[in-house]
């Protein structure tokens, strides 16, 4: 480490695509990284409320909120540690007379947290593709949003009482459906009548991607704005290092000599992934992700997470606009 290097503390979840940075196999030019591995929700809370780290992984929903609320304390980097299709998270109670997504209108639907990026995506998809009217739903939330959100006109959320769980409420029929990013306990119990809206969700997600070109982005990386103002070059240095770490991970996953992940059919999974997504199947940068980002900021605006429609350019730093 050179004495002239910038010292930065960065928080990430546990990902293969950032592993090369954690191990020091890749180092951002001019920066000495101290990487802390934490559960992403803890990172978001500590960074959003207290700006506790110099840089970190960040929920796209929270990043959009801060930008829409005024002077955000962060500058975004278009590197995306988490991307997840969300058709799998729609569950319903079979006794609720729900047979298809269009039947969700007028029902009691539970979410863990309004404004979390996973919910933003699936609510947006249900509204755009299946005609869900948010104002027709009796929404039930497990926790209040980590940031203050002005709900859209006609949308109301009531919150569960201490001791209640969304899984129990779904199993008992107290709610008709739930949008949950983690598989609820009731779904694994054979005695309950809880079903997935999209039983073959992989097929639904592949069809969605092939039709729209959208692979939902959950998290980006942010640098504290005060650090950026004093060291604007650090933004591009971090981006290049994140890009290199991702690329080295893809190369490792593609090495059939000794599998880098505990997936028995990893080679065929990689073949299938490339057949669907092409060679650049986990793209970083603005250009390759513009359609996905445009959809996300639209959904965030429609759901009250932002009070204006954000532009894609303002999501990320000025010196990364050509990425």
N, C-alpha and C positions, 0 to 999 in steps of 0.2 A: 504493500500500500504506500502510495506517495503521500507526502505531507500536504501536497496541494490538492489532493482528491476531496471532493465533496462527500461528506458523511450523511447518508440518508437511512432512516429506519422505514421499512416497508412491510406491510401486513398483507398476507395472502392466505387463502384456504389451501387445502392439501390437493395439489394438482400436478399431473405429470408435466404439463406445458410450462410450468414455472420451476420445475425441479432442477434444471441446469443452472439457473440463477442461484437457487438455494445452495447447491453443492459447490458453487464457485467455478464451475466449468465454463460459464460465460459471465463476463463482467462488463457492465456498462462503462463506456469510455469516460474517464474523469470522475467516476463515482465509486465510493466504497459502500456497498449495501450491507445493512444489517437486517436480515429478513426474519420476521416473526410469523409463525404459522398459527392461525386461529380459526375458529368456526366463523364463516362469513357473516352471519347475523351479528355476532359480537363485534366484528370489524366495522360493520356499517354503523352500529350504534356508537361506538367509541370515536369513529372518525367523523360521523355526521354531527354529533353533539359537542364533541370536545376537540376535534381536529388533532387527535392524539398522535398520529403518525405523520411522517413527512409525505408519504405516498401510501396508497393502499388499493386493493380491490374495492369496488363500490357497486352497489345495486344501481342499475340503470334508472329504476323508478325514482330512487332518492336523488340521484344526480340530476335528473330532469326537474324534480321538485325544486332543488336549490337554485337552478338556473331560472326557472319560472318565477321564483319568489323575489328575485332581485339580484343582489350582489352575491354570487356564489363564492364560497371560500375555496373552491377547487377549480383546477384546470384538467380537462379530460384527456386521456390517452386512448386512441382507438385500438387497444389490445383487449381481447374479450376472453377472460379466463373461463366464463361459464356461458354456455348456450344450451338450451334444452327445448325440444318440442313439448307442448303441453296438452295435447289431446288426451293423454292418459290420466289427467287429474280430474276428470268429470265423473263423479259417482252419483248414483241415485238409488232411492229406496223403491223396490219393485212394486210396493203397494200404493205408490203415489200416482199411479196412472200416467207415468212418463214412459214413452216408448222411443222418442226421438228428440234431438236437440230443440226443435221448435216447441216441444211441450213444456219447456222450462219457464215460459212466460206465465206470470201470475203465481209462481210457486215460491216456497220458502227455500232459499239457497244459502248455504253456509260458506264462508271464506275464513281463512285464518286471519288475514290482515288486508283490508282494502288498501290498494296502492303498492303492495309488494309486486315486484316485476312479473312473477309467474301469474298472479291474478290479473294484472294489467293485460297480459298477452291472451289468456284464455277468455276473459270477459270480452275483449276486443274481437277475438275470432268468433265467439258465439253471437255477438251483435252483428258483425259484418256479414258472416257467412250463413247464419241460421236465424236471423231476425229477432234475436233477443232484445226485448225492451227493458233496459235497466230499471226504469221507473215502475214497471209492473211487478217487480220482484220484491218479496219480503226478505231483505238481506239480514243475515245473522253473522256477526263477527266474533272471533275468539279473542282478539286483542285489538286495541285501538292503534291506528297508524303511528309509526315512529315520527312522522312529520305531520303538522296540521294540514288537513286537506279540506277544501271547500267542495262538498259533494255536488254532483250535477243536480239540476232542478228535478224534483220528484223522487230522488234517491234517498232512502233512509236505511240506516243500519242500527239494529239493536244488538247488544252484546250479551254473551252468555254470563251466567252467574258463577261464582266460585264453586268449584266441585263438578261443574258440568264439562263435558268434552264433546267436541263436534262428532267424533266417532259414535259415541253413545246416542247422541241426538239423531244421527243419520240412521242408525240401526233401529231405533224405536219409532221412527217416522215423525219425530218432532220437527225435523227439517226434511224436505222432500229430496234435496240434492245437496251436494257439497263439491266445492272446487278446491282440492287439496293436493299440494305438491308431494307430500309424503303419503304412502299407502296407509289408509286408516285401519286400525286394528279390526274393525268390524268386517272389513272386506275379506280378511283371511279366515274368518269364522264361518264354517259351512252352514251354520244354523240361521244366519241372517239372510235377508233378501236384498242385500246391497249388490248392485251391479255397476259395471263401467258403461258409460254412454258409448264409448268407442271400444268394444271388446278387442278388436284387432287394431289397436291404436298405432302400431308401427305402420301398418298399411295406410291408415288415414293420414299419418304424418308424412309419409313418403309422397302420397298423392298431393297433399297440401304443398309440399316443397316443390314438386315438379310443376305444379300449376302456378305458384306465386314466386318461386325463387327465394322464399323467406325461410331462414333458419333462425328462430328467435334468439335474440341476445338477452342474457340475464344481467351480466356484470361487465363493467369496464374497469379501467385503472385510472385513478386520479392522483394528481400532485397538488399539494397545498399551494394556494395562490401566492402566498408570501414567499415560499421557496422558489416558485416559478419566476416571480418578479426579480429576485436577486440572481437567479441562475436560469435564464430562459433556455439555454442550451441543454439543460438537464432533461427537459421533456423529450427531445428527440433522442438523446442518448439512452434513456430508459426504454423508449419505444423500440429502438433498434435491438436492444438487448432482449426484450420480451419477444420480438419477432424471431431472433436467432434461437432462443430457447424453445419456442414452439416448433421451429423447423427441425432442430436436432431431435426433438421428441417424435416427430413424424417419421424421421429416418430410423429411429430406434424401433418404433412400432412396425415398420416395414421390413425389419431384419428378421428373416425366417430361420436364421441359423440358431438363435437362442431367443425365445420370445421374451420381450421386455415387460409384458403384462400377463397376469394369471388368467388368460382367456384361451381355453384349449383350441378353439377354431379362430384364433386371431388372424391368421393369413387370409382365410376366406371372408372374415368380417371386414378386413381392410379392402379386399377386392370389391365387396359389395358396396362399401362406402364410396370408393372411387367411381364405381359405375353410376351411383346416384348423384354424387356431388361434384365429381371431377377431381383433379389432382389437388386443387386448393380447397380442401373440404372443411377447413376451419380458418377462414380468412380473417386477417387483421387489416386495419386501414379503413379509410372512409369510402373510397371508391367502390370496393368490392362489397360493401355492406350498406350502401346508400338506401336501397329499397327496403331493407329490414329496418334501418334506423328511422326512415320516414314513416313507416307503419307504427313503430313504437311511439314516436312523439305524437302522432295523431291519436292513438289510443290513450296515451297519458292525458292529453288535453280533453278528450271526450269523457274521461272518467274523473275529472276534477283534480288530477294530480298537478297539473299546471293550469293557470288561468289564461294562458295564451299559447298559441301553437309555436313551439320552438322551431328554429331552423337547425339543420344538421350542422352547419358551420360552427354554431355557438357551443355545440357539445364538446368540442375538442380544441386544443391550443392552436394558435395562429400558425406556428411553424410546423404543424402536422396536417395542414389543409390539403396538401398534395399527396397524402399517403393513400 
